[in-house]
Amino acid sequence: MLEQKIYSLQDAAIKSDYTQKEIRRFVRLELIPSVGKDEKNPRFDEYDLQWIRTIRHLQHCHMNDDEIRRYAILYAAGSSTIPERKKMLDAKRQELEAEIYDLQSGLDFISYRQEYYDRIRRCDIDGAAQILLESDMCMF
């Protein structure tokens, strides 16, 4: 039988690119479904390390600790919770898509203004002509 590798808090921090303090917080907040302990110190297996990587992805999706904990609880409860987990992810996806839309609008505005300023510089437009150009584009 293969023996499963067990990692210390320090090893888990190195492997996950989180600090030990952050991982302790994850354990305290029960964001990782099942963490073993050796006396007082948490011990991590490959499953736990995968959950730590999952936490990073969920954080990148702007999930807060309560949402991540809820997701972890649902996951630990088994496949009967798949519809609820999918619903959570669907809602987060919609939020992210709206944020991406807003960010893209901001980038479009910046690109437009940069192009506008480049045109002004290329044509060496004087101040009066620049004011006229600005007034034509008052929405920007």
N, C-alpha and C positions, 0 to 999 in steps of 0.2 A: 504494500500500500504506500502511495506517495504521501510524504509529509508536507503539509501546507506551510509555506513560508510565512512567518510572523514578523511584523515590522514594529519598531519602537516609534514613539512620537517623533523623535528626531529624524528617523529614516523616512517616515511618512511625509514629514515636512519637506525633506530634500526631494523626494520623488514627486511630490505634488506641486512644488513651487509656491506653497503657502507657508506662512510662519507657524511655529509651534503654537503660538498664542491663538492664531486664527483656527487651527485645527482643534485646539482645546475648546474654543467657543462653539465650533460645529458639534462637538461631542456634548457639551453642556446643553446646547439648544436642541439636541436630538435630531440634527439634520442628517446624520448618518444612521440608517436603520438599526444596525447592530454592531456594537464595538465591544470587543473583549477587553478584559482588564487583567493585569498581572499585578497583584497587590493593589496599589493605588494608581498605577500608571496605565493609560489606555494602550492597547495592543491592536494592531491593524493587520488584516490579511488582504489578499488581492481584491476581494469583494469590496472591502472598505475603501481601498485606494481608488477603485472604479467609482464608488459613490462620491469620493472627494472630487474626482474629475467631473462627475455629473453635476455636482454643486457649482463648479466653475461655469459650466455651460448654462445652468439655470440662472446664475447671477448675470451672465452676459445677456440673458433674455430679460433682465431687469426684474427677476423674481426677488421678492424680499424674503427674509428668514421665515416668516410665518407661512408664506406660500411654499417655500422649499420644504419646510417641516410637514405641511399637509401632503405634499407630493410624496415625500418619503414614507409617511404613514400609509397612504393609499397603496404605494408600491409594496410595502411589507404585508399588506392585507391580502395581496394576491391578485390573480387575473380577473376576479369579479369586479375590480375597481378600474379596469381599463377604460370603460366609457367615461368615468369621472375624470381620470387623468387626461384623457384626450380632450375633454371639455375644457379643462384648465389650460392645456397647451393651445387649444383653438383661441381662447380668449386672449392669451398672451400674444399669440401670433397677430391677432387683429390690432392690438396695442402697438406692437413693433412695426407693423406695416404702416400705421398712421404716423408713427414717429419718423419712419424712413421717408414717407411722403413729405412731411414737414421739413426734414433735413434736406431733401432733394430740392425743395422749393427755395430754401436758403442758398444752396449751392448754385442753383440757376440764377438767382438774383446777383450773387457775387460774380459769376461768370459774365453776366450781361454788363454789370457795371465796369468790370475790368476791360471788357471789349470796348465799351463806351469811352473810357479814359484812354485807351490805346488809340482809338480813332482821333480823339482830340489832340493827342501828342503828335500823331503822324501828320495831321493837317495843320498843325500849329495854329489852331483856332484862337483868336484873341478873346478877351474876357466877354465882350458884348455878344459875340456869336455863341460862346459857351453858355451864356445865360439863356439865349434862345433855344439852344439844344436842350438845356435842362428843363425849360418850361414845357417843351413838347413831351417830356417824359416825366411829368410831375408825379406820376404814380410810383416812380422808382426813386 
